Amino acid sequence: MKKEKMIKPPVEVSYAEELAAIKSNDSGRVPEGWKMSPMAVRTFILGSKNPIEYKGKSIEIKKKYLGNDTLVERCIVTLAGNRGLMLVGEPGTAKTMLSELLSAAICGVSTNTIQGTAGTTEDMIKYSWNYALLLANGPTREALVPSPLYVGMEKGIITRFEEITRTPAEIQDSLISVLSDKVLNVPELGDEGFLFAKRGFNVIGTANTRDKGVNEMSSALKRRFNFETVMPVRDVSLEKQIIVSEVEKLARAGGVDMPVNEDIAEILASTYHELREGVSSMGHRIDKPSSVMSTAEAVSVYYQTMLTAYYYGGEISVDGLVDNLVGAVTKESKDDAEKLRSYFNTVIKDKSNKEGGLWESYYQARTHLN
């Protein structure tokens, strides 16, 4: 399928030219099994000040992860050392995006993924069988259906395990022996049933620290990973920048020809920051909603507002923003609706009186809270 027809192209497709340019100019030390050096991986994720010359063109390498640069460097070093990497943090802190960027740069594949759910079983992680071939020929390699962990070990690529703590604890622990010994035993294949991982294989897991329906990881499994905590964005201007950048990507992918209103994006970033932190920039104490006020959710709220304006006519407005904000904030508890109204009647009211302009319009849009 062509990139233009994909709703969400894989990272290695979206940034194919950048990856090729970086690789062609990579003079660093490349770990065995990797596509490029750790320094080049860092450049791909965190960007480069100067364009890279490639096939007669100057390729600009933009920063893709707008977070802690040192965190990214530690993640790369962990993976270079063949130790599993576990990214933990609140939902919507770009753990998945970071794991995709790391995988695409290191092994050229970001789609070898296990999605953890309450229904995830061991065969979804390791391997299962084509039962028609199994009955006809018995247990053979041809009858075996490899799952993501098997594929990662066989090809020497990274296996991503999304939301690992949604998986039952006893299923999570099926990773312990693989991470320890880098070997997977398939008893049905007898003496030929040992799969030894190729260089380049590793596991990147993600886990939410604040969510419902999660299972604690065993201490034995935790010891097989290096843990890195991905913190929520603490700076309003950076959160605004992320909202603008991600909405622009979504708009291009969806064929939505409409510019992002940065003033409204700033209001949304400020709202999410204050509701998440429980205190306003003016010192008001705020009752925090029970919903996770993530940057990813803010991006979704803004994009929904943009789509409403695009398809129904008109411009992106604070009225539309409040309409979409209500659903996002109150999805976990109806009590959060009252917390949002209180926020508007105190914080936004004061900002309206002091700042006027768009903040006044935002305050007037509180009628949509009902």
PATI-240375 format. One record per residue (C-alpha): x, y, z; residue number from 1; residue in three letters. Coordinates in nm, 2 decimals. Example, Ala and Ser with C-alpha at 12.3 -4.5 7.8 and 13.67 -1.06 7.14 Angstrom:
2
      x      y      z pos code
   1.23  -0.45   0.78   1  ala
   1.37  -0.11   0.71   2  ser
END
This chain:
370
      x      y      z pos code
   0.00   0.00   0.00   1  met
   0.13   0.35  -0.09   2  lys
   0.21   0.59   0.19   3  lys
  -0.05   0.84   0.07   4  glu
  -0.33   0.58   0.12   5  lys
  -0.23   0.48   0.47   6  met
  -0.42   0.65   0.76   7  ile
  -0.11   0.62   0.98   8  lys
   0.21   0.52   0.79   9  pro
   0.48   0.34   1.00  10  pro
   0.76   0.57   1.12  11  val
   1.00   0.39   0.88  12  glu
   0.77   0.49   0.59  13  val
   0.69   0.84   0.70  14  ser
   1.06   0.93   0.75  15  tyr
   1.22   0.70   0.49  16  ala
   1.42   0.98   0.33  17  glu
   1.55   1.11   0.66  18  glu
   1.65   0.76   0.77  19  leu
   1.83   0.70   0.44  20  ala
   2.01   1.04   0.46  21  ala
   2.12   0.98   0.82  22  ile
   2.24   0.63   0.75  23  lys
   2.44   0.74   0.44  24  ser
   2.63   1.00   0.65  25  asn
   2.67   0.78   0.96  26  asp
   3.03   0.75   1.07  27  ser
   2.96   0.63   1.43  28  gly
   3.01   0.29   1.59  29  arg
   2.72   0.07   1.49  30  val
   2.63  -0.21   1.74  31  pro
   2.60  -0.55   1.58  32  glu
   2.25  -0.60   1.43  33  gly
   2.17  -0.23   1.42  34  trp
   2.10  -0.02   1.11  35  lys
   2.29   0.28   1.24  36  met
   2.50   0.41   1.53  37  ser
   2.35   0.53   1.86  38  pro
   2.46   0.88   1.76  39  met
   2.27   0.86   1.44  40  ala
   1.96   0.72   1.62  41  val
   1.98   1.02   1.85  42  arg
   2.00   1.25   1.55  43  thr
   1.69   1.09   1.40  44  phe
   1.48   1.13   1.71  45  ile
   1.61   1.47   1.84  46  leu
   1.69   1.64   1.51  47  gly
   1.99   1.81   1.37  48  ser
   2.09   2.17   1.36  49  lys
   2.22   2.14   1.01  50  asn
   2.06   1.97   0.70  51  pro
   2.22   1.65   0.57  52  ile
   2.32   1.63   0.21  53  glu
   2.17   1.33   0.04  54  tyr
   2.14   1.26  -0.33  55  lys
   2.19   1.62  -0.42  56  gly
   1.93   1.75  -0.17  57  lys
   1.95   1.91   0.17  58  ser
   1.74   1.69   0.41  59  ile
   1.63   1.87   0.72  60  glu
   1.62   1.64   1.02  61  ile
   1.34   1.77   1.25  62  lys
   1.31   1.70   1.62  63  lys
   1.04   1.43   1.66  64  lys
   1.03   1.37   2.03  65  tyr
   0.96   1.70   2.22  66  leu
   1.06   1.58   2.56  67  gly
   1.36   1.51   2.77  68  asn
   1.67   1.47   2.55  69  asp
   1.87   1.29   2.82  70  thr
   1.59   1.03   2.86  71  leu
   1.62   0.95   2.48  72  val
   2.00   0.91   2.51  73  glu
   1.96   0.67   2.81  74  arg
   1.70   0.47   2.61  75  cys
   1.94   0.43   2.32  76  ile
   2.23   0.32   2.54  77  val
   2.00   0.07   2.72  78  thr
   1.91  -0.09   2.39  79  leu
   2.27  -0.09   2.27  80  ala
   2.35  -0.30   2.58  81  gly
   2.10  -0.57   2.48  82  asn
   1.89  -0.50   2.80  83  arg
   1.52  -0.46   2.77  84  gly
   1.37  -0.11   2.79  85  leu
   1.05  -0.03   2.98  86  met
   0.89   0.31   2.93  87  leu
   0.65   0.39   3.21  88  val
   0.44   0.69   3.28  89  gly
   0.09   0.84   3.26  90  glu
  -0.12   0.77   2.95  91  pro
  -0.06   1.01   2.67  92  gly
   0.30   1.10   2.74  93  thr
   0.43   0.98   2.40  94  ala
   0.57   0.64   2.52  95  lys
   0.44   0.47   2.22  96  thr
   0.57   0.73   1.98  97  met
   0.92   0.71   2.14  98  leu
   0.92   0.33   2.11  99  ser
   0.82   0.35   1.74 100  glu
   1.10   0.60   1.67 101  leu
   1.36   0.39   1.85 102  leu
   1.25   0.08   1.67 103  ser
   1.24   0.24   1.32 104  ala
   1.59   0.39   1.36 105  ala
   1.76   0.08   1.52 106  ile
   1.62  -0.20   1.31 107  cys
   1.41  -0.04   1.03 108  gly
   1.09  -0.20   1.16 109  val
   0.84  -0.04   1.41 110  ser
   0.55  -0.27   1.35 111  thr
   0.66  -0.59   1.52 112  asn
   0.42  -0.53   1.80 113  thr
   0.23  -0.71   2.08 114  ile
  -0.07  -0.52   2.20 115  gln
  -0.13  -0.60   2.57 116  gly
  -0.49  -0.66   2.67 117  thr
  -0.67  -0.86   2.93 118  ala
  -0.72  -1.12   2.66 119  gly
  -0.35  -1.15   2.55 120  thr
  -0.24  -1.51   2.57 121  thr
   0.11  -1.67   2.56 122  glu
   0.07  -1.79   2.20 123  asp
   0.00  -1.43   2.09 124  met
   0.34  -1.34   2.23 125  ile
   0.55  -1.64   2.12 126  lys
   0.40  -1.87   1.86 127  tyr
   0.09  -2.07   1.77 128  ser
   0.01  -2.34   1.51 129  trp
  -0.15  -2.37   1.17 130  asn
  -0.37  -2.66   1.28 131  tyr
  -0.44  -2.79   0.92 132  ala
  -0.06  -2.83   0.86 133  leu
  -0.01  -2.96   1.22 134  leu
  -0.27  -3.24   1.16 135  leu
  -0.14  -3.32   0.82 136  ala
   0.24  -3.32   0.89 137  asn
   0.28  -3.30   1.26 138  gly
   0.48  -3.03   1.44 139  pro
   0.71  -2.88   1.19 140  thr
   0.86  -2.53   1.14 141  arg
   0.62  -2.48   0.84 142  glu
   0.32  -2.55   1.07 143  ala
   0.44  -2.30   1.33 144  leu
   0.29  -1.95   1.32 145  val
   0.54  -1.71   1.47 146  pro
   0.42  -1.43   1.69 147  ser
   0.60  -1.10   1.74 148  pro
   0.85  -1.22   2.00 149  leu
   0.95  -1.52   1.78 150  tyr
   0.98  -1.29   1.48 151  val
   1.20  -1.05   1.67 152  gly
   1.43  -1.32   1.78 153  met
   1.44  -1.49   1.44 154  glu
   1.51  -1.17   1.24 155  lys
   1.72  -0.99   1.50 156  gly
   1.48  -0.69   1.53 157  ile
   1.30  -0.52   1.82 158  ile
   0.97  -0.64   1.95 159  thr
   0.75  -0.37   2.10 160  arg
   0.51  -0.47   2.38 161  phe
   0.25  -0.21   2.42 162  glu
   0.07  -0.17   2.75 163  glu
   0.23  -0.48   2.90 164  ile
   0.06  -0.42   3.24 165  thr
  -0.28  -0.48   3.08 166  arg
  -0.17  -0.84   3.02 167  thr
  -0.23  -1.09   3.30 168  pro
   0.08  -1.13   3.52 169  ala
   0.13  -1.50   3.45 170  glu
   0.14  -1.41   3.07 171  ile
   0.38  -1.13   3.13 172  gln
   0.62  -1.37   3.30 173  asp
   0.65  -1.57   2.98 174  ser
   0.91  -1.31   2.88 175  leu
   1.14  -1.38   3.17 176  ile
   1.34  -1.67   3.02 177  ser
   1.36  -1.51   2.68 178  val
   1.50  -1.18   2.82 179  leu
   1.74  -1.37   3.05 180  ser
   1.88  -1.63   2.81 181  asp
   1.78  -1.49   2.47 182  lys
   1.65  -1.83   2.37 183  val
   1.30  -1.96   2.30 184  leu
   1.22  -2.33   2.34 185  asn
   0.95  -2.49   2.12 186  val
   0.91  -2.83   2.28 187  pro
   0.70  -2.97   2.00 188  glu
   1.00  -2.95   1.76 189  leu
   1.22  -3.16   1.98 190  gly
   1.60  -3.11   1.95 191  asp
   1.54  -2.85   1.67 192  glu
   1.30  -2.65   1.89 193  gly
   1.55  -2.40   2.02 194  phe
   1.54  -2.05   1.87 195  leu
   1.85  -1.84   1.96 196  phe
   1.80  -1.47   1.92 197  ala
   2.00  -1.29   1.66 198  lys
   2.20  -0.98   1.73 199  arg
   1.97  -0.68   1.72 200  gly
   1.68  -0.84   1.90 201  phe
   1.54  -0.66   2.20 202  asn
   1.22  -0.57   2.37 203  val
   1.07  -0.23   2.43 204  ile
   0.78  -0.23   2.66 205  gly
   0.54   0.05   2.77 206  thr
   0.33   0.06   3.08 207  ala
   0.08   0.31   3.22 208  asn
   0.12   0.42   3.58 209  thr
  -0.22   0.58   3.61 210  arg
  -0.50   0.38   3.45 211  asp
  -0.77   0.13   3.52 212  lys
  -0.73  -0.24   3.45 213  gly
  -0.36  -0.28   3.49 214  val
  -0.16  -0.57   3.65 215  asn
   0.15  -0.53   3.85 216  glu
   0.47  -0.67   3.69 217  met
   0.65  -0.93   3.89 218  ser
   0.98  -0.84   4.05 219  ser
   1.15  -1.11   3.84 220  ala
   1.03  -0.95   3.52 221  leu
   1.11  -0.60   3.63 222  lys
   1.47  -0.70   3.68 223  arg
   1.50  -0.79   3.31 224  arg
   1.43  -0.43   3.21 225  phe
   1.58  -0.09   3.25 226  asn
   1.30   0.14   3.35 227  phe
   1.26   0.50   3.22 228  glu
   0.98   0.72   3.34 229  thr
   0.83   0.95   3.07 230  val
   0.69   1.25   3.25 231  met
   0.40   1.47   3.14 232  pro
   0.48   1.80   2.97 233  val
   0.53   2.06   3.24 234  arg
   0.58   2.36   3.01 235  asp
   0.27   2.53   2.86 236  val
   0.46   2.66   2.56 237  ser
   0.61   2.32   2.48 238  leu
   0.27   2.16   2.52 239  glu
   0.13   2.42   2.27 240  lys
   0.41   2.34   2.03 241  gln
   0.33   1.96   2.05 242  ile
  -0.04   2.03   1.99 243  ile
   0.03   2.24   1.69 244  val
   0.28   2.00   1.54 245  ser
   0.07   1.68   1.59 246  glu
  -0.25   1.84   1.47 247  val
  -0.07   1.96   1.16 248  glu
   0.04   1.60   1.09 249  lys
  -0.31   1.47   1.14 250  leu
  -0.45   1.74   0.91 251  ala
  -0.20   1.66   0.63 252  arg
  -0.27   1.28   0.67 253  ala
  -0.65   1.34   0.66 254  gly
  -0.65   1.59   0.37 255  gly
  -0.78   1.87   0.59 256  val
  -0.67   2.19   0.43 257  asp
  -0.70   2.42   0.73 258  met
  -0.43   2.61   0.93 259  pro
  -0.40   2.56   1.30 260  val
  -0.51   2.86   1.51 261  asn
  -0.21   2.89   1.75 262  glu
  -0.39   3.12   1.99 263  asp
  -0.66   2.86   2.05 264  ile
  -0.40   2.59   2.08 265  ala
  -0.23   2.80   2.36 266  glu
  -0.56   2.83   2.54 267  ile
  -0.61   2.45   2.52 268  leu
  -0.25   2.38   2.63 269  ala
  -0.30   2.61   2.93 270  ser
  -0.63   2.44   3.02 271  thr
  -0.49   2.09   3.01 272  tyr
  -0.18   2.20   3.20 273  his
  -0.38   2.37   3.48 274  glu
  -0.63   2.09   3.52 275  leu
  -0.36   1.83   3.52 276  arg
  -0.15   2.01   3.78 277  glu
  -0.44   2.13   4.00 278  gly
  -0.32   2.49   4.02 279  val
  -0.36   2.78   3.78 280  ser
  -0.09   3.02   3.66 281  ser
  -0.27   3.28   3.88 282  met
  -0.24   3.06   4.19 283  gly
  -0.59   2.92   4.21 284  his
  -0.63   2.58   4.35 285  arg
  -0.82   2.35   4.11 286  ile
  -1.00   2.02   4.17 287  asp
  -0.83   1.79   3.93 288  lys
  -1.06   1.57   3.71 289  pro
  -1.03   1.20   3.75 290  ser
  -0.97   1.17   3.37 291  ser
  -0.61   1.17   3.26 292  val
  -0.54   1.51   3.12 293  met
  -0.27   1.40   2.87 294  ser
  -0.12   1.60   2.59 295  thr
  -0.23   1.33   2.35 296  ala
  -0.59   1.39   2.46 297  glu
  -0.54   1.76   2.40 298  ala
  -0.43   1.69   2.05 299  val
  -0.74   1.49   1.99 300  ser
  -0.97   1.76   2.13 301  val
  -0.81   2.02   1.90 302  tyr
  -0.82   1.80   1.60 303  tyr
  -1.19   1.72   1.66 304  gln
  -1.25   2.10   1.68 305  thr
  -1.07   2.15   1.35 306  met
  -1.27   1.87   1.18 307  leu
  -1.60   2.03   1.30 308  thr
  -1.50   2.36   1.15 309  ala
  -1.37   2.20   0.83 310  tyr
  -1.67   1.98   0.75 311  tyr
  -1.95   2.20   0.88 312  tyr
  -1.81   2.53   0.76 313  gly
  -1.67   2.82   0.96 314  gly
  -1.35   2.87   1.16 315  glu
  -1.19   2.70   1.45 316  ile
  -1.35   2.86   1.75 317  ser
  -1.35   2.84   2.13 318  val
  -1.71   2.74   2.12 319  asp
  -1.62   2.43   1.93 320  gly
  -1.32   2.37   2.16 321  leu
  -1.54   2.37   2.47 322  val
  -1.79   2.13   2.30 323  asp
  -1.51   1.88   2.25 324  asn
  -1.34   1.95   2.58 325  leu
  -1.65   1.85   2.78 326  val
  -1.65   1.49   2.64 327  gly
  -1.28   1.45   2.70 328  ala
  -1.28   1.57   3.06 329  val
  -1.60   1.40   3.17 330  thr
  -1.56   1.05   3.01 331  lys
  -1.44   0.89   3.34 332  glu
  -1.69   1.05   3.58 333  ser
  -1.99   1.27   3.56 334  lys
  -1.86   1.45   3.87 335  asp
  -1.58   1.59   3.65 336  asp
  -1.84   1.81   3.47 337  ala
  -1.89   2.01   3.79 338  glu
  -1.51   2.04   3.83 339  lys
  -1.48   2.18   3.48 340  leu
  -1.76   2.43   3.54 341  arg
  -1.59   2.54   3.86 342  ser
  -1.26   2.59   3.67 343  tyr
  -1.44   2.81   3.41 344  phe
  -1.62   3.01   3.68 345  asn
  -1.30   3.09   3.87 346  thr
  -0.98   3.06   3.66 347  val
  -1.12   3.14   3.32 348  ile
  -1.34   3.42   3.46 349  lys
  -1.03   3.59   3.61 350  asp
  -0.83   3.55   3.30 351  lys
  -1.12   3.69   3.10 352  ser
  -1.13   4.00   3.32 353  asn
  -0.75   4.05   3.31 354  lys
  -0.67   3.94   2.95 355  glu
  -0.99   4.00   2.76 356  gly
  -0.99   3.91   2.39 357  gly
  -1.00   3.54   2.32 358  leu
  -1.00   3.45   2.69 359  trp
  -1.33   3.65   2.73 360  glu
  -1.47   3.45   2.44 361  ser
  -1.35   3.13   2.60 362  tyr
  -1.53   3.23   2.92 363  tyr
  -1.85   3.31   2.74 364  gln
  -1.83   2.97   2.57 365  ala
  -1.89   2.81   2.92 366  arg
  -2.26   2.78   2.82 367  thr
  -2.16   2.48   2.62 368  his
  -2.06   2.30   2.94 369  leu
  -2.43   2.24   3.00 370  asn
END
